[in-house]
Amino acid sequence: MKQQKQPCRKKPYEKVTFQHKLFVVDQIQNGQISANFASKKYGISRSTIAYWLKKYSTLEQKNTGMSKQDEIKKLKERIEELEFVKDFQQDIIADMELITGVDLSKKSLPKTLAKEIELKKKNHLKENGSISVLGLVNKPSTKGSKHLKTNK
């Protein structure tokens, strides 16, 4: 005999407290549980949990007091700081390559960064002349200059 399918029973509506919603959202955002596990554990639909996540994650952002403009400003400042650090590190690498004569950047860095360092090396050479192994600056000679005067 065939068994008759029983109709799907709809869960009765239960009001969930604000603290309970925040507790579930906090657990999911901190990675303690997944949304699927929270759905099974607390008997709440996944779509409801997704709605809570969307709603209360923006609420959390409002509570911290950081608007989108403030966040953008802070990120731009961070980008400027990182670009300064990158330029400083490239200058150091370029100087070390000039002193040692070994092209480290070509071997270990992406092509775009290696090209930037190569340009910095060329600029250093134009500005300061060549750098010997000892780190002493040798100014490029000019056509009109003769031997240097020596005091005896």
Buried (B, 14 or more C-beta within 10 A) or exposed (E): EEEEEEEEEEEEEEEBEEEEBBBBBEBBEEEEBEBEEBBEEBEBEEEBBEEBBEEBEEEEEEEEEEEEEEEEEEEEEEEEEEEEEEEEEBBEBBBEBBBEEEBEBBEEBEEEBBEBBBEBBEEBBEEBBEBEEEEEEEEEEEEEEEEEEEEE
